Amino acid sequence: MASSRNIGFAVLSFVFVLFAFSEAKVILVGDKDVSWNVDSVKALTQWAENRRFRIGYVLKWKKEEGRDSVVQVTKEAYETCDTSKPIKADVEEITLDRSGPFYFISGVKEHCDKGLKLTVVVLTEKPKYGSYSPLPAPAAPPSSNAAAPGFGLSAGFIAVVVAVGMALI
């Protein structure tokens, strides 16, 4: 009876880990304590710098209605606080659909000039096994006990979870 309980626990743990890695996150910009306003400029910048964003994450803004807006812009418009040609105006939430930087500024020029703007950098996705260009050949041939290529961190992590689950049996 105890071994079937351990097997169930191992399977449940494995499924949980798989879903945890594949689920998209909805992220409140500035968390619950910081909203989109001029008084939060420094806190918003620190918030973005201390986070790792991935493709598929959804950013959602908390702001005072009627007092300000969020505008997605190009890097050039970000630097000059130009809202005349936005990528997206009146942003409430946005899905990060590519790697690289996303630029957001206040829709109120005076607020943007005071620093109410945000850069969010989305990490590049790790290539799937077999979908990347091989590295140049090594100068010396590898030894016969070299590890097999292609197992990334997530595959190694899953292998550890499975091994721990099996050890519990």
C-alpha positions, -999 to 999 in steps of 0.1 A, spaced: 0 0 0 28 24 9 46 19 -25 14 28 -45 11 60 -24 47 69 -32 41 62 -69 11 84 -69 30 112 -51 58 109 -77 34 111 -106 15 140 -91 48 158 -84 60 153 -120 27 166 -135 28 196 -112 63 205 -123 53 202 -160 24 225 -156 44 250 -135 69 254 -163 44 257 -191 18 281 -176 17 317 -186 18 343 -159 -2 374 -154 20 400 -138 7 432 -122 32 459 -131 48 471 -99 31 443 -79 3 452 -56 21 480 -38 32 503 -67 9 518 -92 15 537 -125 21 573 -113 48 599 -111 55 592 -74 64 556 -83 91 562 -110 120 548 -90 101 518 -76 87 509 -111 122 510 -126 136 488 -98 106 464 -101 113 459 -138 151 455 -133 146 428 -107 123 406 -128 128 380 -156 101 382 -182 94 354 -206 75 352 -239 38 346 -231 37 365 -198 9 391 -196 16 425 -180 -14 442 -164 -13 479 -152 -27 493 -120 -34 530 -125 -57 557 -114 -86 560 -139 -86 593 -158 -53 605 -144 -28 588 -167 -25 562 -194 2 537 -206 14 538 -242 36 512 -259 62 530 -281 94 525 -300 128 530 -283 131 564 -300 97 576 -288 106 562 -253 137 584 -252 118 616 -263 84 609 -246 67 610 -280 32 596 -280 23 607 -316 29 573 -332 22 546 -305 26 509 -311 -4 506 -288 -23 533 -270 -42 531 -237 -26 498 -226 -44 481 -198 -26 447 -203 -3 433 -229 10 399 -238 48 398 -242 49 379 -276 86 381 -285 120 384 -269 137 417 -265 128 451 -250 93 465 -247 90 503 -241 61 519 -222 56 556 -214 30 577 -197 4 591 -221 7 624 -202 38 642 -216 46 660 -183 46 626 -164 68 610 -190 92 639 -188 94 633 -150 104 597 -157 72 578 -158 83 552 -183 92 516 -182 114 492 -202 106 455 -199 132 431 -214 119 396 -224 144 368 -223 152 348 -254 137 314 -254 161 285 -251 161 267 -284 145 233 -285 167 202 -290 175 199 -327 164 234 -336 197 252 -332 228 254 -352 256 231 -340 287 247 -324 319 245 -344 338 212 -340 361 210 -311 399 210 -317 404 177 -300 380 148 -303 358 143 -273 364 114 -250 343 83 -252 325 90 -219 313 125 -229 278 134 -219 251 133 -245 243 168 -259 209 184 -259 197 180 -223 190 215 -209 182 226 -174 145 218 -176 151 182 -188 177 178 -160 153 192 -135 126 169 -146 150 139 -144 159 149 -108 122 151 -99 116 116 -114 146 102 -96 135 116 -63 100 102 -69 114 68 -77 136 69 -46 105 74 -25 91 41 -38 
